[in-house]
Amino acid sequence: MIIPIRCFSCGTVIAHKWDEFNNKIAEGTSVDQALDDVGLERYCCRRMYVGHIDLIEEIVPFSAQHK
């Protein structure tokens, strides 16, 4: 799954914070602190990041450009 542009529940734009969130996680910051740092305060927006499974690498072999 690719991170959605907006939260499914409240409609807040969240996709622009994904790279910053991943960088903080890679630096060793805890997930709850990283979510606070990027400004995701609503629990519905936070679950969009916590529940995200990055499947882009598994989908790429099936794209039209890859063939």
PDB file of N, CA, C and O in Angstrom, chain B, residues numbered from 101:
ATOM      1  N   MET B 101       0.837  -1.174   0.000  1.00  0.00           N
ATOM      2  CA  MET B 101       0.000   0.000   0.000  1.00  0.00           C
ATOM      3  C   MET B 101       0.878   1.232   0.000  1.00  0.00           C
ATOM      4  O   MET B 101       1.892   1.282   0.697  1.00  0.00           O
ATOM      5  N   ILE B 102       0.500   2.199  -0.760  1.00  0.00           N
ATOM      6  CA  ILE B 102       1.175   3.493  -0.764  1.00  0.00           C
ATOM      7  C   ILE B 102       0.440   4.385   0.227  1.00  0.00           C
ATOM      8  O   ILE B 102      -0.789   4.357   0.291  1.00  0.00           O
ATOM      9  N   ILE B 103       1.172   5.171   0.993  1.00  0.00           N
ATOM     10  CA  ILE B 103       0.548   5.990   2.024  1.00  0.00           C
ATOM     11  C   ILE B 103      -0.520   6.886   1.396  1.00  0.00           C
ATOM     12  O   ILE B 103      -0.243   7.575   0.415  1.00  0.00           O
ATOM     13  N   PRO B 104      -1.715   6.886   1.937  1.00  0.00           N
ATOM     14  CA  PRO B 104      -2.793   7.718   1.372  1.00  0.00           C
ATOM     15  C   PRO B 104      -2.504   9.209   1.528  1.00  0.00           C
ATOM     16  O   PRO B 104      -1.803   9.615   2.455  1.00  0.00           O
ATOM     17  N   ILE B 105      -3.032  10.007   0.638  1.00  0.00           N
ATOM     18  CA  ILE B 105      -2.856  11.464   0.703  1.00  0.00           C
ATOM     19  C   ILE B 105      -3.553  12.022   1.935  1.00  0.00           C
ATOM     20  O   ILE B 105      -2.997  12.858   2.647  1.00  0.00           O
ATOM     21  N   ARG B 106      -4.762  11.561   2.181  1.00  0.00           N
ATOM     22  CA  ARG B 106      -5.559  12.051   3.304  1.00  0.00           C
ATOM     23  C   ARG B 106      -5.921  10.916   4.256  1.00  0.00           C
ATOM     24  O   ARG B 106      -5.983   9.748   3.873  1.00  0.00           O
ATOM     25  N   CYS B 107      -6.156  11.295   5.500  1.00  0.00           N
ATOM     26  CA  CYS B 107      -6.644  10.341   6.496  1.00  0.00           C
ATOM     27  C   CYS B 107      -8.029   9.876   6.069  1.00  0.00           C
ATOM     28  O   CYS B 107      -8.856  10.686   5.649  1.00  0.00           O
ATOM     29  N   PHE B 108      -8.283   8.578   6.174  1.00  0.00           N
ATOM     30  CA  PHE B 108      -9.576   8.032   5.765  1.00  0.00           C
ATOM     31  C   PHE B 108     -10.713   8.537   6.636  1.00  0.00           C
ATOM     32  O   PHE B 108     -11.843   8.649   6.159  1.00  0.00           O
ATOM     33  N   SER B 109     -10.450   8.843   7.893  1.00  0.00           N
ATOM     34  CA  SER B 109     -11.510   9.235   8.822  1.00  0.00           C
ATOM     35  C   SER B 109     -11.801  10.729   8.824  1.00  0.00           C
ATOM     36  O   SER B 109     -12.951  11.137   8.661  1.00  0.00           O
ATOM     37  N   CYS B 110     -10.777  11.542   9.005  1.00  0.00           N
ATOM     38  CA  CYS B 110     -11.008  12.988   9.172  1.00  0.00           C
ATOM     39  C   CYS B 110     -10.691  13.812   7.936  1.00  0.00           C
ATOM     40  O   CYS B 110     -11.118  14.962   7.845  1.00  0.00           O
ATOM     41  N   GLY B 111      -9.955  13.257   6.985  1.00  0.00           N
ATOM     42  CA  GLY B 111      -9.653  13.976   5.755  1.00  0.00           C
ATOM     43  C   GLY B 111      -8.451  14.901   5.815  1.00  0.00           C
ATOM     44  O   GLY B 111      -8.194  15.638   4.863  1.00  0.00           O
ATOM     45  N   THR B 112      -7.716  14.879   6.909  1.00  0.00           N
ATOM     46  CA  THR B 112      -6.521  15.714   7.034  1.00  0.00           C
ATOM     47  C   THR B 112      -5.434  15.212   6.084  1.00  0.00           C
ATOM     48  O   THR B 112      -5.234  14.005   5.942  1.00  0.00           O
ATOM     49  N   VAL B 113      -4.737  16.144   5.437  1.00  0.00           N
ATOM     50  CA  VAL B 113      -3.632  15.773   4.554  1.00  0.00           C
ATOM     51  C   VAL B 113      -2.479  15.266   5.417  1.00  0.00           C
ATOM     52  O   VAL B 113      -2.013  15.961   6.319  1.00  0.00           O
ATOM     53  N   ILE B 114      -2.021  14.032   5.125  1.00  0.00           N
ATOM     54  CA  ILE B 114      -0.981  13.415   5.956  1.00  0.00           C
ATOM     55  C   ILE B 114       0.221  12.913   5.157  1.00  0.00           C
ATOM     56  O   ILE B 114       1.271  12.647   5.741  1.00  0.00           O
ATOM     57  N   ALA B 115       0.093  12.777   3.843  1.00  0.00           N
ATOM     58  CA  ALA B 115       1.133  12.125   3.043  1.00  0.00           C
ATOM     59  C   ALA B 115       2.455  12.892   3.036  1.00  0.00           C
ATOM     60  O   ALA B 115       3.517  12.280   2.931  1.00  0.00           O
ATOM     61  N   HIS B 116       2.407  14.212   3.147  1.00  0.00           N
ATOM     62  CA  HIS B 116       3.632  15.005   3.068  1.00  0.00           C
ATOM     63  C   HIS B 116       4.548  14.807   4.278  1.00  0.00           C
ATOM     64  O   HIS B 116       5.700  15.239   4.257  1.00  0.00           O
ATOM     65  N   LYS B 117       4.053  14.170   5.313  1.00  0.00           N
ATOM     66  CA  LYS B 117       4.846  13.948   6.521  1.00  0.00           C
ATOM     67  C   LYS B 117       5.491  12.562   6.560  1.00  0.00           C
ATOM     68  O   LYS B 117       6.233  12.257   7.493  1.00  0.00           O
ATOM     69  N   TRP B 118       5.220  11.730   5.571  1.00  0.00           N
ATOM     70  CA  TRP B 118       5.675  10.334   5.572  1.00  0.00           C
ATOM     71  C   TRP B 118       7.196  10.214   5.567  1.00  0.00           C
ATOM     72  O   TRP B 118       7.753   9.437   6.343  1.00  0.00           O
ATOM     73  N   ASP B 119       7.878  10.971   4.702  1.00  0.00           N
ATOM     74  CA  ASP B 119       9.345  10.882   4.632  1.00  0.00           C
ATOM     75  C   ASP B 119       9.998  11.328   5.940  1.00  0.00           C
ATOM     76  O   ASP B 119      10.944  10.701   6.417  1.00  0.00           O
ATOM     77  N   GLU B 120       9.488  12.407   6.507  1.00  0.00           N
ATOM     78  CA  GLU B 120      10.034  12.884   7.779  1.00  0.00           C
ATOM     79  C   GLU B 120       9.821  11.840   8.881  1.00  0.00           C
ATOM     80  O   GLU B 120      10.708  11.619   9.705  1.00  0.00           O
ATOM     81  N   PHE B 121       8.666  11.211   8.896  1.00  0.00           N
ATOM     82  CA  PHE B 121       8.368  10.155   9.866  1.00  0.00           C
ATOM     83  C   PHE B 121       9.340   8.986   9.706  1.00  0.00           C
ATOM     84  O   PHE B 121       9.887   8.499  10.696  1.00  0.00           O
ATOM     85  N   ASN B 122       9.558   8.534   8.473  1.00  0.00           N
ATOM     86  CA  ASN B 122      10.482   7.425   8.233  1.00  0.00           C
ATOM     87  C   ASN B 122      11.907   7.772   8.633  1.00  0.00           C
ATOM     88  O   ASN B 122      12.625   6.924   9.162  1.00  0.00           O
ATOM     89  N   ASN B 123      12.325   9.012   8.386  1.00  0.00           N
ATOM     90  CA  ASN B 123      13.672   9.439   8.781  1.00  0.00           C
ATOM     91  C   ASN B 123      13.834   9.393  10.294  1.00  0.00           C
ATOM     92  O   ASN B 123      14.876   8.968  10.793  1.00  0.00           O
ATOM     93  N   LYS B 124      12.814   9.825  11.024  1.00  0.00           N
ATOM     94  CA  LYS B 124      12.886   9.805  12.484  1.00  0.00           C
ATOM     95  C   LYS B 124      12.929   8.379  13.016  1.00  0.00           C
ATOM     96  O   LYS B 124      13.645   8.095  13.976  1.00  0.00           O
ATOM     97  N   ILE B 125      12.176   7.492  12.405  1.00  0.00           N
ATOM     98  CA  ILE B 125      12.197   6.078  12.811  1.00  0.00           C
ATOM     99  C   ILE B 125      13.571   5.474  12.528  1.00  0.00           C
ATOM    100  O   ILE B 125      14.090   4.703  13.336  1.00  0.00           O
ATOM    101  N   ALA B 126      14.161   5.822  11.379  1.00  0.00           N
ATOM    102  CA  ALA B 126      15.487   5.308  11.025  1.00  0.00           C
ATOM    103  C   ALA B 126      16.559   5.821  11.990  1.00  0.00           C
ATOM    104  O   ALA B 126      17.558   5.141  12.225  1.00  0.00           O
ATOM    105  N   GLU B 127      16.355   7.012  12.545  1.00  0.00           N
ATOM    106  CA  GLU B 127      17.307   7.568  13.511  1.00  0.00           C
ATOM    107  C   GLU B 127      17.193   6.908  14.877  1.00  0.00           C
ATOM    108  O   GLU B 127      18.052   7.103  15.737  1.00  0.00           O
ATOM    109  N   GLY B 128      16.134   6.128  15.078  1.00  0.00           N
ATOM    110  CA  GLY B 128      15.971   5.432  16.342  1.00  0.00           C
ATOM    111  C   GLY B 128      14.942   6.041  17.271  1.00  0.00           C
ATOM    112  O   GLY B 128      14.816   5.616  18.419  1.00  0.00           O
ATOM    113  N   THR B 129      14.205   7.030  16.794  1.00  0.00           N
ATOM    114  CA  THR B 129      13.155   7.641  17.601  1.00  0.00           C
ATOM    115  C   THR B 129      12.006   6.655  17.755  1.00  0.00           C
ATOM    116  O   THR B 129      11.701   5.914  16.821  1.00  0.00           O
ATOM    117  N   SER B 130      11.375   6.635  18.904  1.00  0.00           N
ATOM    118  CA  SER B 130      10.226   5.750  19.105  1.00  0.00           C
ATOM    119  C   SER B 130       9.066   6.205  18.215  1.00  0.00           C
ATOM    120  O   SER B 130       8.992   7.370  17.825  1.00  0.00           O
ATOM    121  N   VAL B 131       8.178   5.286  17.907  1.00  0.00           N
ATOM    122  CA  VAL B 131       7.078   5.582  16.989  1.00  0.00           C
ATOM    123  C   VAL B 131       6.185   6.684  17.547  1.00  0.00           C
ATOM    124  O   VAL B 131       5.805   7.598  16.814  1.00  0.00           O
ATOM    125  N   ASP B 132       5.846   6.612  18.832  1.00  0.00           N
ATOM    126  CA  ASP B 132       4.966   7.636  19.388  1.00  0.00           C
ATOM    127  C   ASP B 132       5.624   9.010  19.398  1.00  0.00           C
ATOM    128  O   ASP B 132       4.949  10.013  19.168  1.00  0.00           O
ATOM    129  N   GLN B 133       6.915   9.074  19.658  1.00  0.00           N
ATOM    130  CA  GLN B 133       7.611  10.357  19.631  1.00  0.00           C
ATOM    131  C   GLN B 133       7.742  10.872  18.201  1.00  0.00           C
ATOM    132  O   GLN B 133       7.621  12.075  17.970  1.00  0.00           O
ATOM    133  N   ALA B 134       7.985   9.991  17.245  1.00  0.00           N
ATOM    134  CA  ALA B 134       8.089  10.401  15.840  1.00  0.00           C
ATOM    135  C   ALA B 134       6.760  10.954  15.344  1.00  0.00           C
ATOM    136  O   ALA B 134       6.738  11.938  14.605  1.00  0.00           O
ATOM    137  N   LEU B 135       5.653  10.335  15.740  1.00  0.00           N
ATOM    138  CA  LEU B 135       4.334  10.839  15.353  1.00  0.00           C
ATOM    139  C   LEU B 135       4.082  12.216  15.952  1.00  0.00           C
ATOM    140  O   LEU B 135       3.522  13.090  15.291  1.00  0.00           O
ATOM    141  N   ASP B 136       4.493  12.411  17.203  1.00  0.00           N
ATOM    142  CA  ASP B 136       4.367  13.731  17.824  1.00  0.00           C
ATOM    143  C   ASP B 136       5.224  14.761  17.107  1.00  0.00           C
ATOM    144  O   ASP B 136       4.784  15.886  16.871  1.00  0.00           O
ATOM    145  N   ASP B 137       6.449  14.377  16.760  1.00  0.00           N
ATOM    146  CA  ASP B 137       7.384  15.304  16.114  1.00  0.00           C
ATOM    147  C   ASP B 137       6.903  15.771  14.743  1.00  0.00           C
ATOM    148  O   ASP B 137       7.110  16.928  14.378  1.00  0.00           O
ATOM    149  N   VAL B 138       6.265  14.886  13.984  1.00  0.00           N
ATOM    150  CA  VAL B 138       5.797  15.288  12.651  1.00  0.00           C
ATOM    151  C   VAL B 138       4.445  15.984  12.703  1.00  0.00           C
ATOM    152  O   VAL B 138       3.975  16.500  11.689  1.00  0.00           O
ATOM    153  N   GLY B 139       3.816  16.006  13.871  1.00  0.00           N
ATOM    154  CA  GLY B 139       2.588  16.770  14.039  1.00  0.00           C
ATOM    155  C   GLY B 139       1.298  15.988  13.862  1.00  0.00           C
ATOM    156  O   GLY B 139       0.244  16.579  13.626  1.00  0.00           O
ATOM    157  N   LEU B 140       1.365  14.681  13.971  1.00  0.00           N
ATOM    158  CA  LEU B 140       0.145  13.881  13.879  1.00  0.00           C
ATOM    159  C   LEU B 140      -0.389  13.667  15.284  1.00  0.00           C
ATOM    160  O   LEU B 140       0.165  12.881  16.052  1.00  0.00           O
ATOM    161  N   GLU B 141      -1.468  14.367  15.620  1.00  0.00           N
ATOM    162  CA  GLU B 141      -1.999  14.305  16.975  1.00  0.00           C
ATOM    163  C   GLU B 141      -3.286  13.507  17.072  1.00  0.00           C
ATOM    164  O   GLU B 141      -3.558  12.895  18.105  1.00  0.00           O
ATOM    165  N   ARG B 142      -4.078  13.503  16.017  1.00  0.00           N
ATOM    166  CA  ARG B 142      -5.334  12.756  16.058  1.00  0.00           C
ATOM    167  C   ARG B 142      -5.061  11.270  15.953  1.00  0.00           C
ATOM    168  O   ARG B 142      -4.196  10.841  15.190  1.00  0.00           O
ATOM    169  N   TYR B 143      -5.800  10.487  16.721  1.00  0.00           N
ATOM    170  CA  TYR B 143      -5.562   9.048  16.721  1.00  0.00           C
ATOM    171  C   TYR B 143      -5.899   8.424  15.379  1.00  0.00           C
ATOM    172  O   TYR B 143      -5.309   7.408  15.010  1.00  0.00           O
ATOM    173  N   CYS B 144      -6.845   9.013  14.631  1.00  0.00           N
ATOM    174  CA  CYS B 144      -7.182   8.438  13.332  1.00  0.00           C
ATOM    175  C   CYS B 144      -6.031   8.630  12.337  1.00  0.00           C
ATOM    176  O   CYS B 144      -5.759   7.746  11.525  1.00  0.00           O
ATOM    177  N   CYS B 145      -5.364   9.770  12.401  1.00  0.00           N
ATOM    178  CA  CYS B 145      -4.217  10.030  11.521  1.00  0.00           C
ATOM    179  C   CYS B 145      -3.021   9.182  11.935  1.00  0.00           C
ATOM    180  O   CYS B 145      -2.280   8.688  11.084  1.00  0.00           O
ATOM    181  N   ARG B 146      -2.836   9.017  13.221  1.00  0.00           N
ATOM    182  CA  ARG B 146      -1.730   8.217  13.735  1.00  0.00           C
ATOM    183  C   ARG B 146      -1.859   6.760  13.307  1.00  0.00           C
ATOM    184  O   ARG B 146      -0.862   6.112  12.990  1.00  0.00           O
ATOM    185  N   ARG B 147      -3.088   6.245  13.298  1.00  0.00           N
ATOM    186  CA  ARG B 147      -3.278   4.843  12.904  1.00  0.00           C
ATOM    187  C   ARG B 147      -2.981   4.646  11.433  1.00  0.00           C
ATOM    188  O   ARG B 147      -2.616   3.542  11.028  1.00  0.00           O
ATOM    189  N   MET B 148      -3.126   5.692  10.609  1.00  0.00           N
ATOM    190  CA  MET B 148      -2.803   5.580   9.194  1.00  0.00           C
ATOM    191  C   MET B 148      -1.308   5.282   9.023  1.00  0.00           C
ATOM    192  O   MET B 148      -0.920   4.547   8.114  1.00  0.00           O
ATOM    193  N   TYR B 149      -0.485   5.844   9.883  1.00  0.00           N
ATOM    194  CA  TYR B 149       0.956   5.605   9.801  1.00  0.00           C
ATOM    195  C   TYR B 149       1.357   4.306  10.492  1.00  0.00           C
ATOM    196  O   TYR B 149       2.165   3.542   9.963  1.00  0.00           O
ATOM    197  N   VAL B 150       0.796   4.058  11.669  1.00  0.00           N
ATOM    198  CA  VAL B 150       1.162   2.875  12.439  1.00  0.00           C
ATOM    199  C   VAL B 150       0.705   1.604  11.721  1.00  0.00           C
ATOM    200  O   VAL B 150       1.402   0.589  11.742  1.00  0.00           O
ATOM    201  N   GLY B 151      -0.462   1.663  11.091  1.00  0.00           N
ATOM    202  CA  GLY B 151      -1.000   0.487  10.419  1.00  0.00           C
ATOM    203  C   GLY B 151      -0.557   0.323   8.983  1.00  0.00           C
ATOM    204  O   GLY B 151      -0.990  -0.614   8.312  1.00  0.00           O
ATOM    205  N   HIS B 152       0.295   1.206   8.490  1.00  0.00           N
ATOM    206  CA  HIS B 152       0.734   1.168   7.100  1.00  0.00           C
ATOM    207  C   HIS B 152       1.747   0.046   6.863  1.00  0.00           C
ATOM    208  O   HIS B 152       2.697  -0.123   7.628  1.00  0.00           O
ATOM    209  N   ILE B 153       1.533  -0.698   5.816  1.00  0.00           N
ATOM    210  CA  ILE B 153       2.484  -1.729   5.386  1.00  0.00           C
ATOM    211  C   ILE B 153       2.973  -1.331   4.003  1.00  0.00           C
ATOM    212  O   ILE B 153       2.173  -1.200   3.076  1.00  0.00           O
ATOM    213  N   ASP B 154       4.267  -1.139   3.855  1.00  0.00           N
ATOM    214  CA  ASP B 154       4.832  -0.656   2.600  1.00  0.00           C
ATOM    215  C   ASP B 154       4.981  -1.813   1.612  1.00  0.00           C
ATOM    216  O   ASP B 154       5.868  -2.654   1.758  1.00  0.00           O
ATOM    217  N   LEU B 155       4.113  -1.846   0.617  1.00  0.00           N
ATOM    218  CA  LEU B 155       4.101  -2.926  -0.366  1.00  0.00           C
ATOM    219  C   LEU B 155       4.584  -2.489  -1.748  1.00  0.00           C
ATOM    220  O   LEU B 155       4.463  -3.257  -2.702  1.00  0.00           O
ATOM    221  N   ILE B 156       5.116  -1.302  -1.877  1.00  0.00           N
ATOM    222  CA  ILE B 156       5.487  -0.777  -3.189  1.00  0.00           C
ATOM    223  C   ILE B 156       6.520  -1.663  -3.880  1.00  0.00           C
ATOM    224  O   ILE B 156       6.453  -1.843  -5.096  1.00  0.00           O
ATOM    225  N   GLU B 157       7.467  -2.216  -3.139  1.00  0.00           N
ATOM    226  CA  GLU B 157       8.490  -3.067  -3.743  1.00  0.00           C
ATOM    227  C   GLU B 157       7.891  -4.364  -4.276  1.00  0.00           C
ATOM    228  O   GLU B 157       8.422  -4.945  -5.223  1.00  0.00           O
ATOM    229  N   GLU B 158       6.809  -4.818  -3.689  1.00  0.00           N
ATOM    230  CA  GLU B 158       6.148  -6.029  -4.168  1.00  0.00           C
ATOM    231  C   GLU B 158       5.245  -5.754  -5.367  1.00  0.00           C
ATOM    232  O   GLU B 158       4.966  -6.663  -6.149  1.00  0.00           O
ATOM    233  N   ILE B 159       4.787  -4.518  -5.522  1.00  0.00           N
ATOM    234  CA  ILE B 159       3.878  -4.152  -6.608  1.00  0.00           C
ATOM    235  C   ILE B 159       4.630  -3.774  -7.880  1.00  0.00           C
ATOM    236  O   ILE B 159       4.118  -3.989  -8.979  1.00  0.00           O
ATOM    237  N   VAL B 160       5.820  -3.221  -7.757  1.00  0.00           N
ATOM    238  CA  VAL B 160       6.582  -2.721  -8.902  1.00  0.00           C
ATOM    239  C   VAL B 160       6.779  -3.765 -10.014  1.00  0.00           C
ATOM    240  O   VAL B 160       6.660  -3.407 -11.185  1.00  0.00           O
ATOM    241  N   PRO B 161       7.070  -5.017  -9.710  1.00  0.00           N
ATOM    242  CA  PRO B 161       7.253  -5.978 -10.809  1.00  0.00           C
ATOM    243  C   PRO B 161       6.021  -6.149 -11.703  1.00  0.00           C
ATOM    244  O   PRO B 161       6.148  -6.630 -12.830  1.00  0.00           O
ATOM    245  N   PHE B 162       4.861  -5.775 -11.235  1.00  0.00           N
ATOM    246  CA  PHE B 162       3.629  -5.933 -12.007  1.00  0.00           C
ATOM    247  C   PHE B 162       3.195  -4.660 -12.712  1.00  0.00           C
ATOM    248  O   PHE B 162       2.140  -4.640 -13.346  1.00  0.00           O
ATOM    249  N   SER B 163       3.982  -3.598 -12.617  1.00  0.00           N
ATOM    250  CA  SER B 163       3.609  -2.339 -13.277  1.00  0.00           C
ATOM    251  C   SER B 163       3.836  -2.438 -14.787  1.00  0.00           C
ATOM    252  O   SER B 163       4.628  -3.253 -15.260  1.00  0.00           O
ATOM    253  N   ALA B 164       3.134  -1.603 -15.517  1.00  0.00           N
ATOM    254  CA  ALA B 164       3.206  -1.621 -16.986  1.00  0.00           C
ATOM    255  C   ALA B 164       4.592  -1.177 -17.480  1.00  0.00           C
ATOM    256  O   ALA B 164       5.060  -1.666 -18.508  1.00  0.00           O
ATOM    257  N   GLN B 165       5.244  -0.269 -16.768  1.00  0.00           N
ATOM    258  CA  GLN B 165       6.547   0.239 -17.179  1.00  0.00           C
ATOM    259  C   GLN B 165       7.653  -0.786 -16.953  1.00  0.00           C
ATOM    260  O   GLN B 165       8.689  -0.727 -17.616  1.00  0.00           O
ATOM    261  N   HIS B 166       7.456  -1.704 -16.049  1.00  0.00           N
ATOM    262  CA  HIS B 166       8.476  -2.686 -15.699  1.00  0.00           C
ATOM    263  C   HIS B 166       8.596  -3.796 -16.720  1.00  0.00           C
ATOM    264  O   HIS B 166       9.634  -4.452 -16.799  1.00  0.00           O
ATOM    265  N   LYS B 167       7.548  -4.020 -17.506  1.00  0.00           N
ATOM    266  CA  LYS B 167       7.534  -5.138 -18.464  1.00  0.00           C
ATOM    267  C   LYS B 167       8.382  -4.910 -19.656  1.00  0.00           C
ATOM    268  O   LYS B 167       8.458  -5.769 -20.534  1.00  0.00           O
TER     269      LYS B 167
END
